[in-house]
Amino acid sequence: MSDLVARPATLADAEFLRRLRNDPETVAGSVNASPVTPRAHYQWLSSTLRDPLKRLMIVSDGVGASVATYRLDDVGCPESRVSLTVAPEARGQGFAALVIRLAATHAVLEGAEVVSAVVRVENARSRRAFKSAGFRHAFGGGRSSALGDVAYNGYKTQSRVVAGWLCSACAAGVPHHTNSVTSIGGDEGRHARYDLHVGVGGGLEECLAGDLLLAWERARAKRTGGRGRRGTAAGIPAQSEVRVLGPPPTIQRCRRRDDA
């Protein structure tokens, strides 16, 4: 399978996004289970693109074909929520779990400590995809009037779990080697903590999630008013042939807001 690449959506993507939103299977599995008109969708899209706490992304395969979209809500907050839709013509090819991991990695790059999702109980395909992507069932099983009086399940994962997708040493809980900024990697602007692991026999090995953890720490520092580390994150290593393009934007404030 080719790499999946995410780019920010624009108004030019309105028709593609509305086609996915109004697909019968999407409508049946959505929290708000009703089709949207072109005018309502354009208004929603315009508002979403202006919202500093949302990211709406178009996901393409290695040959440039758009195969999915995902949205992050509460970007830069301690907990960010993800939702996604795979294009009808791309379903059944294993894209959903990869897009979920792509979206979760994006959320962590922007400072999320927890990434969550809300899935209708009857949406078995989506529930399987989140479990396959490494999310755990965390809440739900009842009905929520806030979500349109639907039965739902909630799924969550944590930033340390996302780091484990990129780095087998992180996944195994191998300690990081704590450098000072004047020792290994310091003059290169590399991270003083996340750059290396303590290897077998006391040696050192590279942390493949180091760039992700550096971006995560900087975004958290920006949210809390602290100062980030030296250096520049050069992008995260590929995992399951998934990558994210572009630096995380500045986050101004956190809030929860439900929308269409």
N, C-alpha and C positions, 0 to 999 in steps of 0.2 A: 504494500500500500504506500502511496506517495505521501510526502509531508503535507500536513494541514497547516495553512497559514491564515491568521486572523488579521483583518484590517478594519478600521472604524467604518461604520455604515455612513452613508450620506443620503440626501434627499433623492439622488438618482437611483437609489436602491428601493424606492417606495413600492414599485410594482412587484419586484421579487419578494419583498417582505410581506406584502399583502397576500400574494399567492400562497405563501407558506402559512400565513396566519389563518386564511380561510379554507385551507385544505380540510376536507371532512374529518380525516383522522385527527388532525391538529385540533379542530374545534371540539371534537368529542373528548379529547384528553386534556383540554385546557381548563384552568381554574375558572375563567370566564368563558363558558361554552356557548358562544354565539358568534356568527360571522360579523365582520365590520365593513362599513361602507367606505368607498374611496376617500370621501371627505373626512370622515372620522379618523381613518387610518393616517391620513396626511397630517392632521392636527396632532395626533398622538406622536407620530414620528418626529415632527418639528419640535415638540415639547421635550421628547426624550433626548434628542441630539443636543439640546441646549442645557440639559440638566447636568451640573457638575458632579453629581453623585451617581450617575448612570453611565454605563458603557454598552453601546449596541454595536456588535461586531458581525462582519460577514466572514464566513469560513470557506476557503477555497482549497481544492486539492492541488496536487503537484503540477497539473496542466492548466490551472487557472479557472476551472469550473467551480461555480458557487454551489456548495453542497449543504450548507447549514447556516444558521445564525444563532448567536447566544447573546444574552443580556445580563449584565451585572447590576444589581441594585445596592445602594449603600456602599459605594466604592470608597475605600480608604477608611471605613469604619472597622471596629474590631470584628464585626460579623458582616459578611457580604453574601447576598443571595444570588443564585444563578438560575436562569431558565434558558431553554434552548428549543430549537426546532430543526430537524433534519429534513431536507427537501424530499418530497415523495419519491423522486427518481433515484435518490441516493440511499434509501432505506434498505435494511437487510444486508448491508455491507460492512457492518461493524463500526460505522462512523460515530454513533451516539456516545459510546463510552469514551472515545478519543476526544470528542468535542467537549464533553464534561471535564475531562482532565485538562484540556487546553484552557477552558474557562476558569477552572479552579486555580490553575497556575497563574493566570492573569490576575485573579483576585488577590492572591498572595503577593504578587509583584507590587501590588498597590497597597499593601499593608494589612490585609485581612488575616486575622488569627484563626478565624473559623469561617468556613464556606458552607452555606446551607441551601436547601432546595425544598420546595413544597410540591408534592405530586398527588394528583387525584388517585384514590384507592383503586379505581377501575382501570387506571392507565398502567397495565402490567408491563408493557414494553418499556416505558420510562422507568418504572421501579427496577426492572432488571438491569437497565443501563447504568443507573446510579450505583447499584450494588456491584456491578462489574467494574465500574470505575474506581471502586475503593471507598465509597461513601458508606456510612453505617446508618441504620434506621435509628432515629433519635427522638421523634415525637409524633403525635398524631394517632390516627386510628378512630377518631371521632368525627364530629361535624363542626364546621366553623361558619358562623354567619358572616364574619369578616371576609371570608373567601367566597361568599356567594352561597352559603348553606350547602357546602359539598363535603363529602367524606374525603379525608386526605391523610397522607403520611408525610413526615418530614425526614430529610436525610442531611447528614453533616459530615464534614471532614475537617481536619486541622492542618495548620501550616506545616507542622513537623511531618505529617503524613505525606503531604504534597512534596516536601523535600525528599522523602524516601522514594518517591517515584523516579527521581532524577539520580539519586545516589544510593547505591546498595549499602554503603557504610552507614549513612544516616538511617536507612531502613532497619539496619541491624542494631542501632543504638550505639555504634562505636563513638567514643568521645572525640570531640574536636581538639586539635592541638592549639593552645592559646599562645599566640605570638605577641610580641610588642611591635608597635608600628615601626621600630627601627631595626627589627630583625627580619626573619624570612618574609619576603614579599612586601616589606614595609616601604622601601624606596620605590617600588612599582605601584604603590597605591592599592595594593591588594588587601583583602580583609584580614584584620589581626586575629580574628577568632575562627571564621568559617572557612578559611582557605584550605586548611589541611585537617586530616584525621590522624590520630595515633594509629600507626600500622602494626601489622603482625611483628612481634619481636622487638617492639619499641621504635620501629622506623616510622616514617611519615608517608602518607598517601594523599593525593588530591581529593578534596571534597567536590564532587560533581554538581552539588547543589549550592556551591558557594556564592555564585552570582545571584541566584534567586534569593538566598538568605540575606545577602547584602542589600538588595533592592527592598526586601521586606522590612529590614531594620530601618532603613532610611525613611520609608513611608511611615512607619510607626513613629519615628522621631519627629517627622513633620507634623503628624497629627497631635502629638503630645507637647509640641513646642521645644523638643530637644534638638540636639545637633547630630547630623549624620556622620558616618565615618569618612575617612579619606578614600579617594579612588572613585572609579566609575564602573558600574556594572556593564559588562560587555554583552549581555544577553544570556539567556539560560541555555544549557546544553539540551540537545534534542532528547525526547523521551517518548517512546512509542510513536516515533515519527511525527511528533507534534512540536510546533514552535510558535512563539509570540513575537510579533514585530512591533517596534516602536517603544519609546520610554514611557513610563507611567506619568500622567499629567498631575498637576498640583491639585490637592484635595482641600477644600475650604472648610467644610463642616459636615456633620453626620446627622441624618434624620431617617425615619422610616416613612415611606409614602407608598400606599397601594395604588396601582393604576391598571389600565386595560392591558 
